[in-house]
Amino acid sequence: MSKKSFNVEIRKNIGPYNKIIKVDSDKSISIRSFLIGAISQNISTVKNVLESDDVFSTIKCLKNLGVKILKRKKKYYIYGKGLGSLFSKKNLQLDFGNSGTLARLLIGILSTTPNLEIKMKGDTSLNKRNMKKLILLMNEFGASFLPKSRFYFPLKLISSEMPIGIKYFAGVSAQLKSAVLLAGLNAYGITTIIENEKSRDHTENMLIKNSQVLKVKKGKKKLINIFGKRFLAPMSINVPGDPSSAAFFTALTLLNKKSFLKIKNVGLNTTRTGFYQLLKKHGAKINFINIRKENNEVRGDIIVNSCKIKPIKAGSEYYVKATDEYPILFVIAALTKGISIFKGIQGLANKESNRIKEMQKILKQIGIKSISTKNEIKIYGKGSFNASSKRIAVPILADHRIYMSSLILAVLTGARTKIKNFETVFTSSPSFLKIMKTLGAKFEISK
């Protein structure tokens, strides 16, 4: 579970390397495996699970809702209760920890599960995140939340007694789309999702074998029909490596002279590879090999060679496919000569922290100029440079992606850096520091 609080200090540049690594398992797929397994029939199995704080929060919440979950050797067994069968004891409080994915998706399931009254909270960071869109969507299914007109945790959920399917025009948020999809599974009639903008499709991929439950029609706009109150078959999932975790080591290798990296068995779902597509477009030496499909998800190995890339011009279409990677993209932009522009980024303000403002503050400490509006940022990149005379101080933000990006920036520039409360990185990437050490990064851990 959660590690004790610690800081990380960096004082030295990293040297060249030639390595093969495996990254932590995919968080999105790990969390969804447990949630969908819990409402399926019979026993679902999941192996290569990401054993991080967010996933442990998921397991704990489900156990509190009456789901039996066992781990034998390296495989998890989820004893599914079927749709609408989760239950809560009186005054139950669910703690979502730092996980926005868990909060939104589990609230989707619970909103249409009858006879539930549940108190819900998150950690300090999650409690600051606005849940208004989710709450209004679940209201359409008949669920209510107390106190009324409050959109931040802690909240109380009162589930719908007679949930009816809804019609939803999905935007860039895969979590909202998934919440509607999961709520629709136990609603009467048909829930229809019209996808205006393509977003992560792990939830659909996991359920697609249940053809009596889910029909997906692909065209100019994707149409998803969910037929409520049907039977969900058990699943057997093997979780691939997380492409978002792999992005940080990819960035490090691209910018670190005379370096080569092979990252094995990474999820390469096209809704998740915007980071790689964007960088390849700007001259990055990145290749995908050994590509194959398992559990309706594409996976393969990533080959990265250090090289010079052009300043990045990212239109808003990249945001949905690379949301988690924008902090590290800002680092790449800072260390690439010329002006990089990122558009359509306003969603970054409602992440674990305001990722636009916080990354600007970090880059400013080593003399990188940037200008931002609500929906765009320009970064005036210097190219590769030595910043050993500079200092970077990263305050307590409880934002794993900013901490990881700051560490990469520090080992590439040699800036004397202190990152507070680095244990937050364990929410998504418990092996991050271990892999950094394997690649030759020097850092110290302090309390």
N, C-alpha and C positions, 0 to 999 in steps of 0.2 A: 504494500500500500504506500501511502505518502512517505517520502523520505524527510529526514530532518532538514531544516533550513540551512543552506550554505551559500557562500559567494565563490565566484571564480575570478582569478586574477591572471592576466596575460602580460608578459613583458618582452617576448621574443617572436621574431618572424618564424614561419614554418619553412623548411627546406623542400627541395624537389622530392617526388616519390613516384613509385611504380607499383601499384597495389591492386588486389582483388578483394572486395568486401561484400558483405550482405547487410542490408539496412533493416531497421525495425519493421515489423509487419504493419499492414495498412490499418489505420485506426477506424476509418469510415466503415470498412467491410467488417472488421472485428465487432464493432458496436452493433451494427445491423444484424449480424449473425445471431447474437444472443437475443436481441429484441424479437426478431422474426421467429427464431427457434422456440421462444417462450409461448408464442400464440399459434404455433403449428401443432399438428397431432403427433403423438408418439415421440421418439427420441431423435433429436438432431445432434450431429457431431460437428465440431469445429477444431481444426488443428492449425498450428502455426499462428496462434492468437497473439495479438499485441498485448503483452502483460504490462500495461501502463496504468496510471492513476485513473484516467477516463474510463478505461475498460473495467477496472475493478469497481468503479462507482456504478457502472451498468449492472454488473453481476450482483452487487449488494442491493440495488434497487429492486431487481427482479426477485431475489430471494425474499425480500420484504413483502413482495406481492404474491408469495406462495409458490414460486417456481423452484423446482429442485435442479441444481446445477452441480455436477461432479467433475473433478479432473482426475483422469487416470493416465499415468505417464505424461505424454505431451498433448493429450487430446481432451477436449471438454465435451461433456455429455449434457445436453439440455433436455429435460423431461417436459416436453411441450404440454400445455394445458388446453390448447385449442382457443379459438376466438371467443372473446367475452368472458373468459374464465379467471382472469386475474382478480384477486380480492385483497382488501386491506382490513387490518384490525382497526379498532376505533382509535382516533387521534394519531394515525400513522403519519410520520413525516419522512418524505423522500429527500435525500441530499444528492443533488446532481454534481456536486463538486465543481470542477472547472469546465465541464463539458456542455457546450451549447448544442451539440449533436444529440447527446442523450436527452437533454431537457426537451427539445422540440419533438423528437421522434417518439419518446415515451409518452409525452402529453397527447400526441396524436392517437396512440393506442388507447390510453386511459379515458380520453374524452368520450369514446363510444362504448366503453365497457360499463355495464349497468351497476348501479348501487355503490358508487365510489364517492367518498369524501376524503380528499387527501391534501395534507399540507406539503408544500414544496419549497425548497430553497437551494441556493448554490453557494459557492465560495464568494469572497469579496468581489472578485472580477466578474463572475457570472451574474451576481446580484445587480451589477451596474448595466447589464445589457438589456436593451428594450425588447420586450416580448409582445408588443402591441399587435403586429401583423398576425402572429400565431394565435393570440387570444381571440381576435376578431374572426379568424377562420374557424376556430373550434366552437365559437358562439353559433356559427351557421349550422353546425351539427347538433346544436342544442346544449352544449356544455356551458357551464358558467364558472366565473372566477371571482373570488373575493380577496380583498376589498374591491368593489366595483370601481371602474375607471382608474385602476392602478395597473401598470404594465411592467413592473419589475418584481423579481423575487425578493422576499418570500410572498407566496400566494397560496390560496386554497382552491383546489379544483373540485367542482361538483359535476360528476359525469352526466351525460344525457340519458334519460330513461327511454326515449324513443328517437334514436338517431336516424336521420334521413339523409341519403346521399346528396351531395352538392355538386355544383359545376364550378370549377376553379381555373382561372387563367393564370398559369404559372409564369413567374419571372425568372430572375437569375438565381434565386435561392433554392438549392436542392433540398435543404432541410425542411423548408415550408412545403415543398412539393411532396416530400416523403411523409411529412406529418399528415397531410391530407389523404395520401394514398393509404397509410396505415389506419387512419380513422375510418376511411371508407370501407375497409375490410369487414368491419362489424356494424355497418350502417345498413338500413333497409334500402332496397333498390340499387340504383347505379350511381356511382360517383364518377364524374367525368373531369379529367384534367386536360386542358389544352395548353401545350407548351409553346409559348411564344418565343422564348429564348432557351437554347439547349443548356441543360445543367446536368450535374452528376446523375448517373442512372443506375447506381449500385442496387437501390431498392427494387427497381423494376427487374434487373438482371437476376436477383435472388428469387423473385416470385414468378418469373416468366414460365416456368414449367407447370405452374398451376393454371392451365389454360381455361379452366372453368371459373377462375377468379379474376384473371387479368388478361386484357386484350390490348395490345399496343399496335397502333397503326402509324407507320412512319410516312411522312410526306413533307410538304413545305413546313407544316406545323405538326408536331407529334401529338397524337391523340391517345390518351390512356383511359380505358374504361375499367372500373373496378366493380365487380359484382359482389355485393355484400352478403354476409351470413353463409358463406360456403366453407368447404373443408380445405385446410392448408396442409399439404404433404410435408413430411419431415425433410430436412436438408442434410447434406454432407458437404461441408465447406473446407477448402484449404486456402488460407489467407495469403495473398502475395505480399511482397515488400511494398512499403509505402512510397509512392512517387514524390510526395511532398518532402519526406525525410531525405530521400535520395537527392533532391534538388540542392540541398545545402552542400553536399560533398561534390556534386557536379559543378557548382559555382566555384568552390575552392579550387578544384582541379583546373578549370578553364583559366583562372586568374593566376595560378601558381606556376611560374615558369618551369619548363622541362618536367612536367608531371603527366602521369597516365593513370587512369582508374577504370576498373571494370566493376560494375555493381550488379550482382546476380539476383535473378528472380524478382523483378519489380513489376508491380501492376502498371500496365500501359493502356488502360482504358482511355479512349480519345477525349473523354470529358475531363480528364485529369492531366493531360500532357501539354497544356498550353505553354507552360514554362519552357519546355524543351523545344516546342515548335517555334516559339518566339525567338529564342536564342539561335537556333539553327538558321532562321531567316536572316539573322544579323551576323552570320559567319562563324558560329560556334561549331567546333569539331565534336559533334555528338552523334552516335549511331545506336540504333536498337538492333539487337541480334537475338537468335534463338526464340523468335516470336511464336507463341502458341496460345491456345484458348482452354481455360478450365473454369467450370462453374459460370459459364457465360461471360467470363472476364478475360481480357487479353493480358498476357504477361510476357516478360522477356528480360534480357540483360541489357544494360546501358554501358556503352563504351565512350569514355571522355578523354580527350587530349587537350593539353593547355594550348591556347592560341590567342591571337588578337581578335577582338570583335568590334563591330561598328557601334556607334551610339544607338540606343534602343528607342524605337518609335512603336509604342504599344497602344493600339486603338482599343476602344471599350469592349470589343468582341473577345479580347483575351482575358478580361477580368474573371469571367465565370469559370474559365478553364485553368486559372492559375491563382485563385484567390489567396491561398495560404503562402504562395511564394513571392508575393510582392515585396515584403521587407528585404529578402535576399536579392531580388531584382534591383532594388534601390542601391544595395551595396555594389552589385556588378556595375550599375550605371555610374556610381561615384568613382570607380576605379577603371573606367573606360573613358578615354579622352573624347570630349565633345559633349553636346547637349542631348540628354535623353528625355523623352516625354512619355508620360503614362496617363492615358485618358480613361474616364468611366470608373473612377476609383472611390466614389463617395462611400461605398459599403465598408471600406477599411476603417472608417471612423467608429463603427459599431462592432469592432472585434474585441478581443480580450483587453485591448487598450485602443486609443486612437492611433492606429499604426502610421498614419501620414505624419502627424505632428511629432510623435515620438522618434520616428526614424530621422526626421529633419533635425531634431535636437542632437541626435547621436552623430550624424554626418557633420553638423556644424562644428562639433568639438575638434574635428581634425581638418577644419578649413574647407569643407565642401559646401558650396552655395546651392540652395534649392529654393524654388518659388512654388507655392501651392495655392490652388483655389479649392472650393468644395469638392470638385470632381476631376481635378487634374494636378499633376506635379511635374515640374521641370527640374532636372538635376544636372548641374554643370560639372561633368566628370573631369577629373585631373589626369586620369591614366594611372599606371602603377607608380607609387611613390612611397618613400620611407617617412613614417610619421612617429619615429621613436622619441622625438622630443615632445610629442603631444600626449595628452591624457584623455581617456574616455571614461566617464562615470555613467553607468546605467542604473537608474534607481529601481525601487521595487515596483514592478509593473504587472507581475503575474501574467506575462505574455511570452510563451515559449518561443514563438517565431522571432520575436525581436531579440530575445536573449541569444538564440542560435546565430542569427544574422550578425549580431554585435561581436560574437566570438570569432566568426569567420573574418570579419573586417579587421579585428585586432591582430590575428595571426598573419594576415596578408600585409599589413602596414607596419607592424611592430609597435603600434601605439600602446602605451601603458594603460591597461584597461581593467576596470573592476566592475563586475556584473553581480548585482545583489539578487539574492533568492533564486539562484539558478536551478534549484530543485523543481521549479515549475516545468522545466523541459521534460521531466519524467511523465507529464501528462500525455505526451505524444511520442517521445523518442528516448526511452530509458538507456539505449546503447550509445547515444550521441557522443558523450565524452570519451567513452571507451574506443570508439571508432576514430575520433580525432587523435587520440594518443597513438593508435596503430599507424596513422598517417604521419606521425612525427611532430604533432603540435605539443608545445610545452606550456603548461599552465599550472597554477597552484589553487588548491581548494582551501578556503578559510571560513570560519564561523562568523 
